[in-house]
Amino acid sequence: DGDGTVAVPAKILLDTLKALPEQPVTLAVDDENFGITITSAYGKYRLAGENGEDFPRIPEATQVDSVKVPATTLVNAINKTLFATSNDELRPAMTGVYVSLDFNKMIFVSTDAHKLVRYTFTNVPGEVATSFIIPQKALNLLKNALPEDGEVNLSFDKANAFFSFDNTRLVCRLIDARYPDYNAVIPVDNPHTLIIKRTDLLNSLKRIAIYANKTTNQVIFDIAPDSLTVSAQDLDFSNEANEQLACNYEGTPLTIGFNAKFLIEMLSVLESEEVKMELATPSRAGILLPVDETEGEEILMLVMPVMMSH
């Protein structure tokens, strides 16, 4: 028994602990080669460690701005935006979530050029106006570590973001890139509005998507005053399906194609009983909004249409 530091391969350690039932384990470290031996009631597990002195230094916050955010709000913001980030390494900005602080307002934005989410919440006590991009991976880790309640202190400088809550501190390097002007792609003049029960549309899409072309996931919306027909066909396999749903629609009849997978993802993270779609033409992006919003929160989702082949 003595003091010392060792760097442990995280995945092997975590996988081992996950596979063990609740019980005390002993960790022994070899001072010579930093080998680690874990002893449980079942047996011994050996893994190679490294000198703890070689572990990269964790950045310290210097000249930081900070805000306090309720943990539940932060989890909500991450859950609502993370799915719409891109995996395209050639556009690094879009692989993260853009966070904009505007004094008492905080905006989270994510997009992969096919879909976009903008989640805004007010009531953030802060004197800060700035913006930065947090990597996807850091937000995934943060989401799983955040407490059920309480506040998170979020501080940041030019290069890093620091999250501290309870006895935990998470530091992540920010993405050094310019975020696209997302407001420019949100259409403002959308004369057609469709209101429908969220779960009805979601469940219908899950069924119809089974019959869609597997490359495009295209589903067609035929919208008339009181009914929405959702259909799909996969000509390669002669598969097709259609369903008719009740809705409220204001506007002229419209036929527009969407990627079912994207709509399913979006509808799944929304919570309101009804959703509203604002549409313009078959070639313009559609806006998806919850009909009833939580006070102090505002969410807008945008989905690009899939062009229909005639």
Backbone bond lengths (Angstrom), bond angles and torsions (degrees), N, CA, C in turn:
res aa  C-N    CA-C-N  psi(-1)  N-CA   C-N-CA  omega(-1)  CA-C   N-CA-C  phi
1 D - - - 1.462 - - 1.517 109.31 -
2 G 1.325 116.39 131.81 1.457 119.63 178.39 1.508 108.43 -175.39
3 D 1.339 116.06 174.53 1.454 119.35 179.60 1.516 109.31 -86.99
4 G 1.321 115.45 155.56 1.462 119.06 177.00 1.512 109.25 170.57
5 T 1.318 115.68 169.40 1.467 119.01 177.42 1.517 108.61 -127.27
6 V 1.321 115.05 147.30 1.459 120.30 177.70 1.528 107.12 -146.62
7 A 1.331 116.01 145.56 1.469 120.09 175.63 1.527 107.58 -98.51
8 V 1.323 115.91 127.98 1.471 121.66 -172.59 1.527 109.81 -111.48
9 P 1.354 118.56 137.71 1.475 119.69 174.03 1.537 109.08 -63.92
10 A 1.313 115.96 110.12 1.465 120.95 -169.30 1.525 113.48 -60.36
11 K 1.330 116.78 -44.60 1.469 118.89 -172.69 1.524 112.12 -64.48
12 I 1.352 116.32 -45.59 1.471 119.42 -178.56 1.530 109.88 -63.31
13 L 1.334 115.77 -43.70 1.464 119.57 -179.22 1.533 110.50 -61.70
14 L 1.323 115.15 -47.28 1.460 120.34 -177.37 1.526 111.50 -64.41
15 D 1.337 115.78 -45.07 1.472 119.47 -179.71 1.528 111.02 -62.40
16 T 1.340 116.23 -37.38 1.472 120.19 178.94 1.525 110.21 -64.92
17 L 1.339 115.90 -47.89 1.466 119.93 -178.21 1.532 111.51 -64.52
18 K 1.343 115.76 -36.95 1.468 119.27 178.97 1.526 111.06 -64.16
19 A 1.335 115.83 -33.76 1.466 120.27 -175.81 1.530 112.72 -84.26
20 L 1.332 116.85 -4.93 1.471 120.28 178.57 1.525 109.82 -99.24
21 P 1.348 117.99 143.05 1.464 118.56 172.68 1.536 109.44 -71.24
22 E 1.321 116.52 170.51 1.470 121.79 -178.63 1.533 109.63 -61.18
23 Q 1.335 116.39 114.72 1.476 120.26 179.37 1.522 108.42 -167.24
24 P 1.330 118.03 159.31 1.470 118.85 177.82 1.532 109.77 -71.37
25 V 1.333 116.77 140.77 1.470 119.88 172.80 1.523 107.85 -124.98
26 T 1.320 115.86 153.69 1.461 120.68 178.73 1.518 108.16 -112.31
27 L 1.326 116.03 135.28 1.467 120.47 174.31 1.513 108.00 -111.72
28 A 1.335 116.10 124.05 1.469 120.03 176.30 1.520 107.67 -117.38
29 V 1.334 116.15 136.82 1.466 120.56 -178.37 1.518 109.49 -117.44
30 D 1.319 116.42 131.44 1.464 122.32 176.62 1.528 108.23 -80.23
31 D 1.338 117.13 120.33 1.468 120.59 -177.43 1.518 112.72 -64.21
32 E 1.320 116.89 -26.94 1.471 120.47 -175.92 1.533 111.71 -74.74
33 N 1.360 115.75 -55.41 1.470 117.91 -171.72 1.535 113.13 -116.70
34 F 1.346 116.15 8.19 1.471 122.32 178.59 1.530 113.43 61.51
35 G 1.336 116.71 20.49 1.465 119.83 174.18 1.522 109.09 -66.57
36 I 1.322 116.65 144.11 1.467 120.97 -176.88 1.525 108.80 -116.26
37 T 1.309 116.14 134.02 1.464 120.42 174.51 1.522 108.31 -118.39
38 I 1.329 115.03 122.91 1.466 119.91 176.13 1.525 106.40 -101.43
39 T 1.307 116.61 130.14 1.465 119.81 177.51 1.521 108.97 -116.70
40 S 1.337 115.71 126.13 1.466 120.48 176.10 1.522 107.94 -119.19
41 A 1.317 116.58 -178.51 1.467 120.09 178.05 1.531 110.79 -65.23
42 Y 1.335 116.47 -18.82 1.469 120.45 -176.29 1.523 113.57 -92.23
43 G 1.331 116.28 -30.83 1.454 117.76 -176.43 1.514 111.94 167.05
44 K 1.340 114.51 -158.92 1.473 120.42 -175.27 1.526 110.31 -118.70
45 Y 1.337 114.95 147.36 1.471 120.97 178.84 1.521 106.50 -134.48
46 R 1.319 115.99 126.56 1.477 119.02 -178.31 1.517 109.87 -112.56
47 L 1.322 115.53 136.37 1.460 119.02 175.41 1.524 109.40 -142.44
48 A 1.326 115.03 157.17 1.463 119.98 -176.85 1.522 109.59 -85.17
49 G 1.325 116.44 129.03 1.460 120.40 175.05 1.522 109.40 -107.14
50 E 1.308 116.07 -176.83 1.469 120.61 177.57 1.522 108.00 -133.13
51 N 1.306 114.74 163.61 1.459 119.99 177.88 1.536 109.85 -61.30
52 G 1.315 116.47 123.39 1.462 120.74 -179.41 1.519 113.09 -61.50
53 E 1.351 115.58 -24.96 1.474 119.37 179.84 1.530 111.26 -65.87
54 D 1.350 116.33 -24.11 1.471 119.61 -177.71 1.526 112.45 -85.09
55 F 1.326 116.15 -4.95 1.470 119.26 -177.67 1.529 109.16 -66.40
56 P 1.356 117.79 135.30 1.476 118.68 -177.45 1.528 111.12 -57.17
57 R 1.323 115.04 140.23 1.463 119.56 179.13 1.530 110.15 -66.89
58 I 1.305 116.04 136.03 1.465 119.89 178.13 1.525 107.66 -77.41
59 P 1.355 117.19 128.39 1.468 118.80 -177.29 1.527 111.36 -59.52
60 E 1.316 115.26 143.86 1.463 120.30 175.32 1.524 107.56 -98.76
61 A 1.306 115.85 146.04 1.457 119.91 -179.85 1.523 109.97 -74.91
62 T 1.338 115.84 120.56 1.466 119.03 174.58 1.521 107.76 -124.20
63 Q 1.298 117.02 140.27 1.470 122.54 179.23 1.519 110.98 48.27
64 V 1.321 115.93 56.86 1.459 118.98 -176.46 1.516 112.26 -101.53
65 D 1.325 114.28 155.33 1.458 121.35 166.57 1.515 105.39 -102.61
66 S 1.333 117.39 153.06 1.460 116.45 177.24 1.519 112.20 -146.02
67 V 1.334 114.32 153.88 1.465 121.60 175.64 1.523 107.78 -136.45
68 K 1.327 115.34 155.96 1.471 120.11 175.58 1.522 108.07 -106.91
69 V 1.328 115.64 129.97 1.466 120.84 -177.81 1.530 108.69 -128.03
70 P 1.336 118.76 136.39 1.469 119.05 175.20 1.533 110.21 -61.31
71 A 1.325 116.53 137.49 1.466 121.12 -177.45 1.527 111.79 -57.33
72 T 1.340 116.70 -40.09 1.471 119.60 -178.12 1.530 111.08 -63.62
73 T 1.338 116.03 -37.79 1.467 120.48 179.24 1.520 110.25 -65.04
74 L 1.332 115.57 -41.58 1.461 120.45 -178.94 1.532 111.02 -65.61
75 V 1.328 116.69 -43.15 1.473 120.60 177.89 1.527 109.54 -60.67
76 N 1.326 115.30 -43.95 1.457 121.18 179.70 1.524 111.28 -60.08
77 A 1.340 115.91 -46.75 1.466 121.06 -179.53 1.527 111.01 -61.20
78 I 1.338 116.44 -41.26 1.469 120.34 -179.32 1.531 109.97 -67.97
79 N 1.335 116.97 -46.58 1.468 120.35 -179.72 1.521 112.75 -60.70
80 K 1.332 115.87 -34.23 1.462 119.51 -176.50 1.532 112.59 -79.52
81 T 1.339 117.38 -20.36 1.469 118.45 -173.70 1.526 114.82 -113.93
82 L 1.321 117.22 -28.93 1.466 120.30 -170.24 1.529 113.39 -57.38
83 F 1.339 116.88 -37.76 1.468 120.51 -175.58 1.530 113.02 -65.40
84 A 1.322 117.36 -20.63 1.470 119.86 -175.89 1.529 113.34 -95.08
85 T 1.342 117.59 4.77 1.469 119.38 178.00 1.525 109.49 -73.66
86 S 1.317 115.54 160.92 1.465 121.74 -177.50 1.526 110.19 -95.74
87 N 1.325 116.51 158.11 1.473 119.82 173.03 1.525 110.60 -108.53
88 D 1.323 116.23 12.46 1.462 121.20 -175.97 1.532 110.39 -82.02
89 E 1.343 115.46 103.06 1.476 119.95 -177.45 1.532 112.24 -63.95
90 L 1.335 117.13 -17.91 1.466 119.55 179.59 1.531 111.00 -74.30
91 R 1.341 115.53 -17.83 1.472 119.15 175.81 1.528 107.46 -122.39
92 P 1.341 116.14 74.85 1.467 119.95 -171.31 1.528 113.89 -56.34
93 A 1.327 117.53 -34.59 1.474 119.47 -177.61 1.525 110.88 -56.57
94 M 1.337 115.82 -39.61 1.463 120.06 -174.23 1.531 113.30 -80.28
95 T 1.345 117.03 -4.85 1.468 118.77 177.04 1.529 111.19 -83.40
96 G 1.330 116.23 -4.45 1.466 119.67 179.11 1.516 111.05 -120.75
97 V 1.323 115.51 -177.15 1.467 121.10 176.25 1.528 107.71 -106.03
98 Y 1.325 115.08 128.63 1.463 121.72 -178.97 1.531 108.25 -83.80
99 V 1.320 115.80 127.46 1.468 120.17 179.90 1.523 108.31 -117.68
100 S 1.309 115.56 125.26 1.459 120.09 179.84 1.525 108.57 -120.20
101 L 1.321 115.65 126.36 1.465 121.11 177.63 1.512 108.11 -106.99
102 D 1.311 114.95 126.52 1.453 118.84 -179.33 1.529 107.38 -130.60
103 F 1.342 115.45 77.95 1.461 122.55 -175.96 1.532 110.72 56.97
104 N 1.348 119.17 -102.96 1.475 116.80 -175.12 1.531 112.88 -95.91
105 K 1.328 116.38 15.08 1.466 120.23 -177.59 1.524 109.37 -124.66
106 M 1.327 116.32 139.16 1.460 120.18 179.35 1.523 108.00 -126.54
107 I 1.340 116.43 129.48 1.469 120.45 -177.63 1.524 109.12 -120.52
108 F 1.326 116.29 130.90 1.465 122.42 174.34 1.522 107.67 -111.53
109 V 1.340 116.85 129.85 1.470 119.89 -179.60 1.519 109.75 -131.25
110 S 1.334 115.77 137.97 1.465 119.09 172.61 1.519 108.37 -139.53
111 T 1.328 116.21 147.00 1.466 120.15 177.55 1.518 110.33 -157.96
112 D 1.337 115.33 150.90 1.469 119.83 173.48 1.527 109.34 -123.85
113 A 1.339 116.31 19.16 1.466 124.56 -179.09 1.531 113.11 79.60
114 H 1.334 118.35 -12.99 1.473 120.71 174.78 1.521 110.06 -103.25
115 K 1.332 113.98 -32.07 1.464 119.49 179.38 1.523 108.26 -140.22
116 L 1.321 115.59 158.48 1.461 120.02 -178.03 1.527 108.17 -146.37
117 V 1.327 116.07 141.95 1.464 120.65 175.38 1.526 108.48 -128.65
118 R 1.332 115.42 133.82 1.472 120.18 174.07 1.531 107.33 -125.18
119 Y 1.315 115.28 115.58 1.466 120.97 -177.49 1.525 107.72 -115.40
120 T 1.317 116.86 121.97 1.470 121.33 -176.52 1.516 109.85 -119.99
121 F 1.316 116.85 135.57 1.465 117.06 167.60 1.518 110.02 -134.14
122 T 1.326 113.58 143.68 1.466 120.19 -179.33 1.525 107.05 -101.88
123 N 1.291 117.63 -170.41 1.480 122.87 -178.52 1.521 111.92 66.91
124 V 1.326 118.04 32.70 1.466 119.21 173.30 1.524 105.87 -97.65
125 P 1.338 117.59 113.55 1.456 117.02 179.63 1.524 109.16 -72.66
126 G 1.312 117.33 110.50 1.466 118.26 -178.91 1.509 111.00 -165.25
127 E 1.319 115.17 156.09 1.462 121.07 -179.62 1.519 108.60 -115.35
128 V 1.334 116.07 28.02 1.459 119.75 -168.83 1.520 111.22 -115.57
129 A 1.332 116.70 137.47 1.467 120.91 171.17 1.522 107.22 -127.86
130 T 1.321 116.04 109.71 1.465 120.35 -178.33 1.523 108.86 -164.11
131 S 1.331 117.03 176.45 1.465 119.30 175.96 1.520 109.55 -150.75
132 F 1.331 116.09 154.74 1.470 121.42 -179.78 1.526 108.41 -160.00
133 I 1.341 116.28 168.56 1.473 121.03 -178.27 1.524 109.33 -119.86
134 I 1.338 115.70 121.56 1.471 121.03 -178.92 1.526 109.35 -98.61
135 P 1.348 118.19 130.60 1.468 120.10 -178.94 1.529 112.39 -63.30
136 Q 1.335 113.11 148.83 1.469 122.89 177.98 1.532 112.52 -51.99
137 K 1.337 115.33 -46.62 1.466 120.41 -174.41 1.534 110.96 -62.99
138 A 1.331 115.80 -41.75 1.469 119.97 -179.66 1.526 110.39 -63.40
139 L 1.338 116.35 -39.74 1.466 119.64 -179.01 1.525 111.57 -69.02
140 N 1.337 116.73 -34.63 1.465 120.18 176.23 1.522 110.90 -62.22
141 L 1.340 115.52 -44.26 1.468 120.52 178.53 1.523 110.47 -64.59
142 L 1.314 115.20 -44.65 1.463 120.83 -177.53 1.526 110.90 -62.02
143 K 1.337 115.09 -45.04 1.466 121.24 -178.21 1.530 111.34 -55.69
144 N 1.342 115.57 -41.25 1.463 119.81 -178.10 1.528 112.97 -77.71
145 A 1.334 116.50 -18.71 1.471 119.40 -176.21 1.526 112.97 -97.62
146 L 1.338 116.98 -17.30 1.470 119.48 -174.11 1.527 112.63 -65.20
147 P 1.342 116.77 142.81 1.469 120.01 179.85 1.531 111.29 -73.06
148 E 1.333 115.99 166.10 1.473 121.80 -179.49 1.528 110.90 -65.09
149 D 1.340 115.18 -37.11 1.463 118.06 -179.10 1.525 108.99 -143.08
150 G 1.316 116.53 -169.71 1.466 118.79 -178.00 1.518 110.53 89.64
151 E 1.334 115.04 -175.59 1.462 120.00 -175.71 1.515 111.15 -115.30
152 V 1.318 114.31 153.72 1.463 120.81 176.51 1.517 106.84 -114.56
153 N 1.319 115.63 131.30 1.457 118.57 175.39 1.523 107.55 -92.81
154 L 1.319 116.12 117.44 1.464 121.05 -178.74 1.515 107.73 -108.38
155 S 1.342 116.82 115.68 1.465 119.03 175.09 1.519 108.53 -122.83
156 F 1.311 116.08 158.23 1.466 118.75 -174.51 1.515 109.05 -157.85
157 D 1.329 114.20 149.75 1.459 119.97 170.38 1.526 105.76 -123.82
158 K 1.325 117.09 -160.19 1.471 119.62 -176.58 1.529 112.77 -65.32
159 A 1.334 116.88 -28.81 1.463 119.10 -171.40 1.518 115.42 -111.28
160 N 1.335 117.29 -26.14 1.468 119.60 -172.19 1.520 112.77 -134.07
161 A 1.331 114.50 157.86 1.468 120.43 169.99 1.523 107.13 -117.27
162 F 1.323 116.56 141.55 1.472 122.25 -178.52 1.529 108.24 -123.27
163 F 1.317 116.03 123.12 1.466 120.22 177.48 1.518 107.63 -111.94
164 S 1.321 118.57 124.81 1.466 118.07 175.52 1.519 110.62 -129.51
165 F 1.334 114.82 135.90 1.464 122.87 -179.88 1.521 107.27 -157.95
166 D 1.336 116.44 148.83 1.469 121.76 -177.23 1.533 108.48 46.33
167 N 1.338 117.34 -122.25 1.473 119.38 178.49 1.521 111.10 -109.28
168 T 1.322 116.16 24.32 1.467 119.91 -174.20 1.516 110.82 -115.65
169 R 1.320 115.06 141.88 1.459 120.20 174.95 1.516 108.03 -132.49
170 L 1.314 117.46 122.58 1.457 121.02 179.27 1.521 108.25 -114.93
171 V 1.313 115.83 127.48 1.467 120.72 -179.74 1.514 107.81 -116.45
172 C 1.326 117.30 133.80 1.468 117.55 174.60 1.517 109.89 -137.67
173 R 1.318 114.10 148.53 1.461 120.17 177.15 1.528 107.83 -79.82
174 L 1.311 116.53 134.02 1.461 120.34 -179.97 1.529 110.16 -77.97
175 I 1.330 116.35 156.66 1.470 119.86 177.11 1.525 107.60 -80.33
176 D 1.322 115.06 123.08 1.463 120.06 -177.21 1.526 108.98 -89.33
177 A 1.309 116.52 84.31 1.468 120.92 -178.84 1.519 107.88 -158.11
178 R 1.317 115.39 166.61 1.459 120.21 -179.32 1.528 108.55 -96.29
179 Y 1.325 116.24 128.81 1.468 118.64 -178.50 1.524 109.68 -80.70
180 P 1.352 117.54 140.64 1.473 118.82 -179.88 1.534 111.67 -61.59
181 D 1.317 116.15 155.00 1.467 120.67 179.57 1.526 108.32 -74.34
182 Y 1.327 115.28 90.85 1.469 119.56 -172.48 1.526 112.95 -70.47
183 N 1.344 117.04 -29.56 1.471 118.55 -178.93 1.523 111.90 -63.13
184 A 1.345 115.42 -29.23 1.463 120.03 -177.78 1.530 112.18 -66.46
185 V 1.336 117.73 -24.61 1.471 118.75 -176.74 1.531 112.70 -94.49
186 I 1.332 117.22 -5.66 1.470 118.99 -179.98 1.531 108.53 -84.36
187 P 1.348 117.50 112.41 1.470 118.87 -177.04 1.530 110.58 -68.58
188 V 1.332 116.16 140.45 1.459 118.91 -176.74 1.526 112.41 -101.53
189 D 1.320 117.03 -30.90 1.462 119.40 -175.70 1.528 109.36 -99.50
190 N 1.332 116.08 93.48 1.470 120.44 -177.57 1.525 109.03 -121.80
191 P 1.340 117.12 92.72 1.468 119.63 -171.45 1.530 114.94 -71.47
192 H 1.343 117.69 -17.54 1.467 119.52 -176.14 1.522 110.62 -101.39
193 T 1.333 117.93 127.30 1.467 119.33 177.15 1.524 110.95 -125.68
194 L 1.311 113.98 134.00 1.463 122.18 -178.16 1.525 107.45 -121.37
195 I 1.325 117.72 127.02 1.474 120.78 175.95 1.521 107.92 -117.96
196 I 1.330 115.88 130.18 1.467 120.13 -173.97 1.525 109.67 -149.62
197 K 1.331 116.73 155.40 1.468 120.10 176.75 1.521 108.88 -67.40
198 R 1.317 115.01 128.71 1.472 120.30 -173.89 1.531 112.15 -60.04
199 T 1.324 117.21 -48.70 1.475 118.49 -175.97 1.527 111.85 -68.27
200 D 1.351 117.10 -32.09 1.475 119.59 177.13 1.525 110.28 -61.25
201 L 1.338 115.21 -47.56 1.466 119.29 -178.84 1.525 110.82 -67.16
202 L 1.336 115.95 -42.48 1.468 120.73 -179.04 1.533 111.08 -60.46
203 N 1.329 116.94 -48.14 1.464 120.05 -178.42 1.524 112.02 -67.16
204 S 1.330 116.01 -36.84 1.460 120.15 177.42 1.532 110.22 -62.60
205 L 1.335 115.78 -45.21 1.474 120.10 179.91 1.526 111.51 -62.46
206 K 1.337 116.77 -38.04 1.469 119.63 179.36 1.530 110.71 -62.05
207 R 1.340 116.41 -36.72 1.475 119.75 179.11 1.525 111.16 -75.41
208 I 1.327 115.69 -47.66 1.468 119.95 -175.71 1.531 111.19 -65.74
209 A 1.341 116.51 -34.63 1.477 120.76 -178.09 1.526 112.14 -59.83
210 I 1.333 116.65 -25.58 1.472 120.50 179.28 1.534 110.01 -60.96
211 Y 1.343 115.99 -28.58 1.468 121.19 -175.95 1.525 112.82 -97.99
212 A 1.333 116.55 0.36 1.472 120.10 -176.83 1.521 110.76 -80.27
213 N 1.318 115.31 160.03 1.463 121.07 174.39 1.527 108.02 -61.31
214 K 1.325 116.74 131.06 1.471 120.29 -172.66 1.530 112.69 -71.71
215 T 1.315 117.43 -16.95 1.470 119.86 178.81 1.523 111.04 -83.65
216 T 1.335 116.07 -44.42 1.474 119.11 -174.75 1.529 112.80 -98.14
217 N 1.349 117.41 -19.82 1.478 121.76 -173.49 1.525 111.89 53.01
218 Q 1.337 115.91 29.44 1.466 118.43 -172.46 1.533 113.52 -74.65
219 V 1.327 115.09 129.44 1.467 121.01 169.25 1.528 107.06 -120.48
220 I 1.336 115.22 147.94 1.461 120.05 -178.89 1.523 109.26 -107.33
221 F 1.332 115.93 132.49 1.461 121.41 172.46 1.527 107.73 -102.05
222 D 1.328 116.91 120.53 1.468 121.51 170.26 1.515 105.60 -106.26
223 I 1.338 115.92 110.36 1.463 118.73 -172.69 1.524 110.55 -110.21
224 A 1.330 115.26 125.29 1.461 122.64 176.04 1.535 107.05 -124.72
225 P 1.352 118.00 172.70 1.462 119.46 -173.52 1.531 117.24 -44.85
226 D 1.335 119.88 -46.27 1.470 117.89 -176.97 1.508 113.62 -120.60
227 S 1.328 116.97 6.92 1.464 116.34 -177.11 1.517 111.78 -143.10
228 L 1.314 113.29 146.48 1.462 120.84 175.61 1.527 106.72 -118.40
229 T 1.333 116.13 123.35 1.465 119.68 174.35 1.519 107.76 -102.62
230 V 1.322 116.14 122.94 1.464 121.87 179.01 1.521 106.54 -106.92
231 S 1.339 117.05 124.62 1.464 118.70 -178.30 1.518 110.75 -140.09
232 A 1.322 115.40 161.74 1.467 121.09 176.18 1.509 107.74 -153.76
233 Q 1.330 115.17 152.36 1.459 118.28 172.15 1.511 110.00 -146.10
234 D 1.316 114.50 147.37 1.456 121.26 176.55 1.521 106.00 -121.52
235 L 1.329 115.38 96.28 1.467 120.77 -173.44 1.523 112.57 -62.13
236 D 1.342 116.52 -29.61 1.473 119.44 -179.11 1.524 111.32 -61.04
237 F 1.322 116.59 -31.06 1.472 119.68 -175.83 1.529 112.53 -118.30
238 S 1.344 116.48 9.23 1.472 121.11 -177.32 1.532 112.50 54.25
239 N 1.336 116.28 38.11 1.469 120.37 177.09 1.522 108.78 -100.91
240 E 1.310 117.39 137.24 1.466 118.54 172.49 1.520 110.57 -154.11
241 A 1.332 115.57 155.95 1.461 120.58 179.95 1.516 109.20 -154.06
242 N 1.327 116.18 150.98 1.467 118.92 171.40 1.521 110.01 -150.62
243 E 1.325 114.94 150.48 1.463 121.79 178.45 1.523 108.15 -138.55
244 Q 1.314 115.09 150.93 1.458 119.97 177.79 1.526 109.18 -113.83
245 L 1.329 116.03 131.67 1.467 120.69 -177.96 1.525 109.85 -122.84
246 A 1.320 115.53 148.32 1.466 119.89 175.62 1.525 108.76 -79.56
247 C 1.327 116.04 142.67 1.471 119.36 179.40 1.517 109.06 -157.04
248 N 1.309 116.13 170.85 1.469 121.11 168.77 1.508 106.54 -106.91
249 Y 1.322 117.08 127.10 1.466 119.37 -177.64 1.510 110.21 -135.48
250 E 1.319 114.60 130.77 1.463 119.98 173.95 1.509 107.91 -118.11
251 G 1.322 116.17 120.55 1.459 119.98 -178.90 1.513 109.78 143.01
252 T 1.317 115.72 177.57 1.468 119.18 178.75 1.525 108.68 -83.31
253 P 1.351 118.67 154.99 1.465 120.50 -179.95 1.531 111.19 -52.16
254 L 1.322 115.72 140.59 1.465 120.80 -173.29 1.522 109.87 -142.61
255 T 1.328 115.34 139.55 1.470 120.66 174.31 1.524 107.47 -120.40
256 I 1.327 116.08 124.25 1.469 119.94 -175.44 1.525 109.34 -144.78
257 G 1.333 116.57 144.88 1.467 121.08 -178.69 1.524 111.40 -105.40
258 F 1.343 116.34 142.50 1.467 121.19 176.77 1.518 110.61 -136.20
259 N 1.331 115.20 161.54 1.460 120.75 172.76 1.534 107.17 -82.30
260 A 1.338 116.17 116.68 1.470 120.65 -175.28 1.523 111.87 -60.14
261 K 1.339 115.84 -38.06 1.464 120.60 -177.30 1.533 110.29 -59.81
262 F 1.343 116.38 -43.71 1.465 120.12 -179.14 1.534 110.83 -64.71
263 L 1.337 116.21 -45.27 1.467 119.22 -178.80 1.527 111.06 -64.02
264 I 1.335 116.61 -38.31 1.470 120.52 178.92 1.531 110.05 -62.82
265 E 1.345 116.17 -43.82 1.477 119.84 178.72 1.527 110.54 -60.15
266 M 1.330 115.91 -44.92 1.465 120.51 -176.74 1.522 111.87 -66.20
267 L 1.336 115.58 -48.33 1.466 119.49 -178.72 1.526 111.23 -64.37
268 S 1.333 116.52 -29.14 1.469 120.61 -178.27 1.521 112.47 -70.47
269 V 1.330 117.88 -30.10 1.475 118.02 -179.33 1.531 112.61 -90.60
270 L 1.335 116.39 -12.49 1.465 118.41 175.47 1.525 108.77 -79.88
271 E 1.339 115.91 157.19 1.462 118.64 -176.71 1.518 113.13 -120.50
272 S 1.331 117.76 -13.92 1.465 118.72 -172.56 1.528 111.10 -69.19
273 E 1.326 114.92 155.72 1.466 119.43 -177.92 1.526 110.70 -66.75
274 E 1.343 115.42 -40.38 1.466 119.55 179.20 1.522 109.94 -119.36
275 V 1.332 115.04 152.65 1.464 119.90 174.89 1.520 108.89 -124.43
276 K 1.325 113.50 156.47 1.463 119.74 179.21 1.515 108.56 -119.04
277 M 1.326 116.90 132.31 1.464 120.40 172.81 1.515 108.04 -109.89
278 E 1.334 115.69 131.47 1.464 120.69 176.36 1.516 107.16 -110.41
279 L 1.335 116.17 124.12 1.465 120.55 -172.65 1.519 110.39 -130.28
280 A 1.341 115.56 156.18 1.461 119.79 177.74 1.531 109.94 -121.20
281 T 1.327 116.93 -71.32 1.471 121.17 -179.35 1.527 108.00 -135.71
282 P 1.352 117.62 166.78 1.475 120.12 -179.42 1.527 114.19 -62.08
283 S 1.331 117.37 -12.64 1.469 118.17 -178.47 1.529 112.54 -108.92
284 R 1.347 116.36 2.00 1.467 119.43 -179.78 1.523 110.53 -105.55
285 A 1.314 115.68 150.21 1.468 120.95 -179.35 1.524 111.06 -58.87
286 G 1.324 115.25 145.96 1.460 120.95 175.50 1.521 109.26 -98.60
287 I 1.327 116.20 147.13 1.469 121.68 178.27 1.526 107.84 -106.31
288 L 1.318 116.13 135.73 1.464 121.37 178.01 1.529 108.35 -119.80
289 L 1.331 116.35 126.64 1.471 120.87 -176.97 1.527 110.02 -134.26
290 P 1.340 117.69 148.14 1.466 118.36 171.83 1.529 108.57 -75.17
291 V 1.329 117.76 144.11 1.463 119.38 -179.69 1.528 110.37 -74.44
292 D 1.344 116.84 -41.28 1.471 117.62 176.17 1.525 109.12 -114.21
293 E 1.330 114.74 126.01 1.465 119.54 -176.46 1.524 110.33 -109.85
294 T 1.319 114.43 152.87 1.460 119.86 174.57 1.525 107.69 -70.59
295 E 1.319 116.29 142.58 1.464 119.65 -178.50 1.525 110.47 -61.03
296 G 1.326 115.70 136.27 1.463 119.69 179.33 1.517 113.43 84.01
297 E 1.344 117.10 -0.79 1.467 120.68 178.97 1.517 109.51 -124.08
298 E 1.320 114.67 149.41 1.462 118.73 177.96 1.520 106.59 -146.48
299 I 1.330 116.55 130.63 1.460 117.82 -179.91 1.521 110.49 -131.36
300 L 1.327 114.87 134.59 1.459 120.95 177.01 1.522 107.65 -128.40
301 M 1.334 116.27 133.08 1.460 120.43 175.98 1.517 108.39 -121.80
302 L 1.314 115.09 143.95 1.461 120.19 -179.48 1.519 107.86 -126.90
303 V 1.333 116.73 139.35 1.465 119.33 177.53 1.523 108.94 -134.29
304 M 1.330 115.83 131.97 1.459 120.29 178.77 1.526 108.95 -75.45
305 P 1.339 117.25 144.73 1.462 118.40 178.41 1.529 110.68 -75.93
306 V 1.334 115.39 159.58 1.465 120.07 171.49 1.522 104.08 -101.10
307 M 1.321 117.07 120.65 1.461 120.08 -175.58 1.522 110.26 -63.14
308 M 1.326 115.26 135.98 1.457 119.86 -177.82 1.516 110.37 -86.28
309 S 1.325 115.31 136.66 1.463 118.71 176.82 1.524 107.06 -92.04
310 H 1.302 115.40 132.53 1.473 118.25 -177.76 1.509 109.84 -95.50
